[in-house]
Structure formats: C-alpha cells, structure tokens
Amino acid sequence: MSRIQDALNKAASRRKSPVESAAEINHAAAQKNELVSESQLPEKQFSNLLDVPPIKVDNLMLATARDEKTEVVEEYNKLRSAVIALTKGDKFSNTLMVTSTVSEEGKSMTALNLAISLAKEHDHTVLLVDTDLRRPSVHKFLDIKPEVGLVHCLRDNLPIEKALIKTGIGKLVVLPAGEAVNDPVDMLSSNRMKEIIRELRERYADRYVIFDTPPALPFADAGVLAANMDATLFVVREGKARREDIVKTLDNFKGHNLLGVIYNDAHAFMKKQDYYYY
C-alpha cells in the first residue's frame, strides 16, 4: 500500500470503522461520485473566462498532465480516488485547502497535480486558487503570465470572473495570485476574502475548489484560511520539517476537519522515474 493511501486511510479510520481497504475506497469513490456534467449548470457561471494557450504537458513537474502511465501518476490517481471518497460526507461542501508545516514540502505540486487529476478524470470543472500570496507559484508551474489575480480581486474589488483562467488541461480553471504580497494576513482574513470563498463555493457548487495556501509556520495565513474551508490536506515531506513543528501545526488545525496527511517522499520516489520533485 502506498504511503499516500496509507495516510488517507488513517484519516478515514477516524470517521468510520472498520478501516476501509484501498479497494473499498476506490469503489466508494466510483459509487459516490455524483458530480454533474457542465451542461447542467448555468452558462453564465463559466463565461468570460480568460483562455491561455494549452499548457505544455512536457513539464515534468505536472506528472498528471502527461499522457503517460507512471508510478507517480498512479499515486496521484490513488490520492484523487481517496479524496473523492472522503469528501462525500455531510461536513464537506466543495472547498479543500492544501498546506504544509514549512515551505518546500511539495504542497503546491500536490494541490496542482490533484486538481489536474480530478479535472481530467471527470467531465467537470475543478478550480485551483493560489492563496500563497507571499510566494505564489501555481502560475509559474503552468507557465502562464497572468495580468491580474486574487490580489486584485481582494484589493481592487476586481470581479472574480475577470481573473479566472482556463488552462486547457481537462477542465482545470485557475485563479492565480496575481502578484506577491509581503504581509497578506489582513487580505486573507478580510470580509472580501470570505465573500470570494463564498462566491466560489456557490459558483462551483458541485465541483472541487482547491486552495494552495501558504505553509502554516511561521505565518498565520493558513490558519486564517482554514477557518473558512470544508477540509484540509496536510503535506509532510520526509526530512524537511521538524517533528515537533509538525505536531504543533497539526494540533493548531484541530477543529478544522483535517482530511488526511500526505507523506511526501517524492524526491527519492521520482529519481527512479528521472524526475525531480520539490
């Protein structure tokens, strides 16, 4: 059993007993996935989106965007199936944030590859929001140069639809950060941010809205966002964060519906595939 699947199974065991096996989780995902087709939603929800040239899927960091069967892609597909199964409860609507204790644990790549996997597997839109305003990276991995983004929606009251970008990868839509902000806590805790989350939740009522957030330490950004999310995925990279910091961070997220912990040993794992993942 993969480490990703094992971590998510442990999270599932806190919700029901006995613990589901990997096969049961995948079966549950197939049975419970009731996402509707695009044609069932009002057209206005998906109009006026910015188009960019199709993303180059030869980007080695975007493992799930490549039409290849690799161990890495399979791991993300298992993560996708487990997430679908675990988010069908009454406590989950559609907003999921991905965070970590410190930087460079792979949270952004986890959020991005999970979003791509969901968007390619099912005929529905997945929205990825870059809320790591201190160090935005989603647009860099996708090789796009947005003129506006979340910061402009927060600071200048730019309508959300003016900043959404269709990537051409499945039905993945991205809300980029727009620009970096040195101290975004006030922005992320503002009423405007709450309005944006609420609008995205309603706009994508039957879709996943995934938020790539800043690391939980040493800033308060992730904790502020967690209070407005349905669930949280926590990424831990082997040998990166100190154990006591991980424990402290997880303790701080009590009460915020921690969906599971993803143990990220991707550097060693991907060397076998001639990949480098950080």
C-alpha positions as CSV (number, residue, x, y, z in Angstrom):
1,M,0.0,0.0,0.0
2,S,1.4,3.4,-0.9
3,R,2.3,5.9,1.8
4,I,-0.2,8.4,0.4
5,Q,-3.0,5.9,0.5
6,D,-2.0,4.7,4.0
7,A,-2.1,8.3,5.4
8,L,-5.5,8.9,3.9
9,N,-6.8,5.5,5.1
10,K,-5.8,6.5,8.7
11,A,-7.8,9.7,8.3
12,A,-10.8,7.7,7.1
13,S,-10.5,5.4,10.1
14,R,-11.3,8.3,12.4
15,R,-14.6,8.7,10.5
16,K,-15.8,5.1,10.2
17,S,-14.9,1.6,11.5
18,P,-13.6,-0.8,10.4
19,V,-11.0,0.9,8.2
20,E,-11.7,0.7,4.5
21,S,-9.2,-1.0,2.4
22,A,-7.7,0.7,-0.7
23,A,-10.0,-1.3,-2.9
24,E,-13.1,-0.2,-0.9
25,I,-12.0,3.4,-1.0
26,N,-11.7,3.3,-4.8
27,H,-15.1,1.5,-5.0
28,A,-16.7,4.1,-2.8
29,A,-15.3,6.9,-4.9
30,A,-16.8,5.4,-8.0
31,Q,-20.2,4.8,-6.3
32,K,-20.4,8.2,-4.5
33,N,-19.1,10.4,-7.2
34,E,-22.2,12.3,-8.3
35,L,-20.6,15.3,-10.0
36,V,-22.9,16.6,-12.7
37,S,-22.0,17.5,-16.2
38,E,-21.1,21.0,-17.3
39,S,-24.3,21.2,-19.4
40,Q,-26.4,21.0,-16.2
41,L,-25.0,24.3,-14.9
42,P,-26.0,27.9,-15.9
43,E,-23.8,29.0,-18.8
44,K,-23.1,32.3,-17.1
45,Q,-21.0,30.6,-14.4
46,F,-18.4,29.6,-17.0
47,S,-18.5,32.6,-19.4
48,N,-15.9,35.3,-19.7
49,L,-13.0,33.2,-18.5
50,L,-9.6,34.0,-19.8
51,D,-8.1,31.5,-22.2
52,V,-4.4,30.8,-22.4
53,P,-2.5,28.6,-25.0
54,P,-2.7,24.9,-23.9
55,I,-0.2,24.2,-21.2
56,K,2.8,22.2,-22.3
57,V,2.4,18.8,-20.8
58,D,6.0,18.0,-21.2
59,N,6.6,19.9,-17.9
60,L,8.0,17.1,-15.7
61,M,6.5,18.7,-12.6
62,L,3.0,18.3,-14.0
63,A,3.0,14.5,-13.8
64,T,-0.8,14.1,-14.1
65,A,-0.9,16.3,-17.1
66,R,1.3,14.0,-19.1
67,D,-0.4,11.2,-21.1
68,E,1.8,8.6,-19.5
69,K,1.3,5.7,-17.2
70,T,3.9,6.1,-14.4
71,E,4.1,5.2,-10.8
72,V,3.9,8.9,-9.9
73,V,0.7,9.4,-11.8
74,E,-0.8,6.3,-10.2
75,E,0.0,7.7,-6.8
76,Y,-1.9,10.9,-7.6
77,N,-4.8,8.9,-9.0
78,K,-5.0,6.9,-5.8
79,L,-5.0,10.2,-3.9
80,R,-7.8,11.5,-6.2
81,S,-9.9,8.5,-5.5
82,A,-9.4,8.6,-1.8
83,V,-10.2,12.3,-1.7
84,I,-13.4,11.8,-3.6
85,A,-14.5,9.1,-1.2
86,L,-13.5,11.0,1.9
87,T,-15.2,14.3,0.9
88,K,-18.7,12.9,0.3
89,G,-19.8,13.3,3.9
90,D,-22.2,15.9,5.3
91,K,-19.4,18.1,6.6
92,F,-17.8,18.7,3.2
93,S,-19.3,21.0,0.6
94,N,-16.6,21.7,-2.0
95,T,-13.7,23.7,-0.6
96,L,-10.4,21.9,0.1
97,M,-7.1,23.6,1.2
98,V,-3.7,22.0,0.8
99,T,-0.9,23.2,3.2
100,S,2.2,22.1,5.0
101,T,4.3,23.0,8.0
102,V,7.1,24.8,6.2
103,S,8.0,25.7,2.6
104,E,9.3,23.2,0.0
105,E,7.4,20.2,1.3
106,G,5.5,19.8,-2.1
107,K,2.2,21.3,-1.1
108,S,1.8,23.3,-4.4
109,M,2.7,20.4,-6.6
110,T,0.3,18.2,-4.6
111,A,-2.5,20.7,-5.0
112,L,-1.8,21.2,-8.7
113,N,-1.5,17.5,-9.6
114,L,-4.5,16.6,-7.5
115,A,-6.5,19.3,-9.3
116,I,-5.3,18.1,-12.7
117,S,-6.1,14.5,-11.9
118,L,-9.7,15.5,-10.8
119,A,-10.2,17.7,-13.9
120,K,-9.0,15.1,-16.3
121,E,-10.8,12.1,-14.9
122,H,-14.3,13.6,-14.6
123,D,-16.2,15.8,-17.0
124,H,-16.4,18.7,-14.7
125,T,-14.5,21.8,-13.8
126,V,-12.0,22.0,-11.0
127,L,-10.9,25.3,-9.7
128,L,-7.4,25.8,-8.2
129,V,-6.9,29.0,-6.2
130,D,-3.4,30.2,-5.4
131,T,-3.7,31.8,-2.0
132,D,0.0,31.6,-1.2
133,L,0.3,35.3,-1.7
134,R,3.7,35.6,-0.1
135,R,5.3,33.2,-2.6
136,P,2.8,32.4,-5.4
137,S,3.9,29.6,-7.7
138,V,0.9,28.0,-9.5
139,H,1.3,30.3,-12.5
140,K,5.0,29.5,-12.7
141,F,4.4,25.8,-12.9
142,L,1.7,26.3,-15.5
143,D,4.0,28.7,-17.4
144,I,1.3,31.5,-17.6
145,K,1.8,35.2,-17.0
146,P,-1.5,36.5,-15.6
147,E,-2.0,40.2,-15.5
148,V,-4.5,40.0,-12.6
149,G,-5.4,37.5,-9.9
150,L,-6.7,37.0,-6.4
151,V,-4.8,40.0,-5.1
152,H,-6.6,42.3,-7.5
153,C,-10.0,40.8,-6.5
154,L,-9.2,41.5,-2.9
155,R,-7.5,44.8,-3.1
156,D,-9.3,46.4,-6.1
157,N,-12.6,44.5,-6.0
158,L,-12.0,43.0,-9.4
159,P,-14.8,40.6,-10.3
160,I,-13.6,37.0,-9.9
161,E,-14.5,36.0,-13.5
162,K,-12.0,38.6,-14.8
163,A,-9.2,36.7,-13.1
164,L,-10.2,33.1,-13.8
165,I,-8.1,31.3,-16.4
166,K,-8.9,28.1,-18.4
167,T,-5.8,26.1,-18.6
168,G,-6.7,23.7,-21.4
169,I,-5.8,20.8,-19.1
170,G,-9.0,18.9,-18.8
171,K,-11.4,21.4,-17.3
172,L,-9.0,22.9,-14.9
173,V,-9.6,26.5,-14.1
174,V,-7.0,28.6,-12.2
175,L,-7.4,31.7,-10.1
176,P,-3.7,32.9,-9.8
177,A,-2.4,35.0,-7.1
178,G,-1.7,37.9,-9.5
179,E,1.2,39.3,-7.6
180,A,3.2,38.6,-4.4
181,V,2.3,40.4,-1.1
182,N,4.7,40.8,1.8
183,D,2.1,40.6,4.5
184,P,-1.2,39.3,3.2
185,V,-2.8,38.3,6.6
186,D,-5.2,41.2,6.6
187,M,-6.2,40.5,3.0
188,L,-6.8,36.8,3.7
189,S,-8.8,37.5,6.9
190,S,-10.9,40.2,5.3
191,N,-14.6,40.2,4.7
192,R,-13.8,40.4,1.0
193,M,-11.9,37.1,1.1
194,K,-14.8,35.5,2.9
195,E,-17.1,36.8,0.1
196,I,-14.8,35.4,-2.5
197,I,-14.7,31.9,-0.9
198,R,-18.5,32.0,-0.6
199,E,-18.9,33.1,-4.2
200,L,-16.5,30.3,-5.4
201,R,-18.3,27.8,-3.3
202,E,-21.6,28.7,-4.9
203,R,-20.3,29.1,-8.4
204,Y,-18.7,25.6,-8.3
205,A,-21.4,24.1,-6.0
206,D,-20.9,20.5,-7.4
207,R,-17.1,21.0,-8.1
208,Y,-13.9,20.9,-6.1
209,V,-12.4,24.2,-5.3
210,I,-8.8,23.6,-4.2
211,F,-6.8,26.2,-2.4
212,D,-3.0,26.2,-2.4
213,T,-2.2,28.0,0.9
214,P,1.0,29.3,2.5
215,P,2.8,27.0,4.9
216,A,1.4,27.0,8.4
217,L,4.7,28.1,10.0
218,P,5.7,30.7,10.8
219,F,2.8,32.8,9.4
220,A,-0.9,32.9,10.3
221,D,-2.2,32.8,6.7
222,A,-3.1,29.1,6.5
223,G,-4.8,29.1,9.9
224,V,-6.9,32.1,8.8
225,L,-8.0,30.4,5.6
226,A,-8.7,27.0,7.4
227,A,-11.5,28.6,9.3
228,N,-13.4,29.1,6.1
229,M,-12.6,25.7,4.4
230,D,-14.6,22.5,4.4
231,A,-11.5,20.3,4.8
232,T,-7.7,20.4,4.8
233,L,-5.0,18.2,3.3
234,F,-1.7,18.4,5.1
235,V,1.6,17.6,3.2
236,V,4.7,16.4,5.1
237,R,7.9,15.9,3.3
238,E,10.3,13.4,4.8
239,G,13.3,15.1,6.5
240,K,12.0,18.7,5.9
241,A,10.1,19.9,8.9
242,R,11.0,19.1,12.5
243,R,8.7,16.5,14.2
244,E,7.8,18.9,17.0
245,D,6.8,21.6,14.4
246,I,4.6,19.1,12.6
247,V,2.9,18.1,15.8
248,K,2.4,21.7,16.8
249,T,0.9,22.6,13.4
250,L,-1.5,19.6,13.3
251,D,-2.6,20.5,16.8
252,N,-3.4,24.0,15.6
253,F,-5.6,22.6,12.9
254,K,-7.8,20.6,15.3
255,G,-11.4,21.5,14.7
256,H,-10.8,22.4,11.0
257,N,-11.7,18.9,9.6
258,L,-8.3,17.6,8.8
259,L,-9.0,15.2,5.9
260,G,-5.6,13.5,6.0
261,V,-1.8,13.7,6.0
262,I,0.1,13.1,2.8
263,Y,3.6,11.7,3.4
264,N,5.7,13.2,0.6
265,D,8.9,11.2,-0.2
266,A,8.7,12.3,-3.8
267,H,12.4,13.2,-4.2
268,A,13.6,9.6,-3.7
269,F,10.5,8.2,-5.4
270,M,10.8,10.2,-8.6
271,K,14.6,9.7,-9.0
272,K,13.6,6.2,-10.3
273,Q,11.5,8.0,-12.9
274,D,14.1,10.6,-13.8
275,Y,12.0,13.3,-12.2
276,Y,12.9,15.8,-9.6
277,Y,10.1,17.0,-7.3
278,Y,10.3,19.6,-4.6
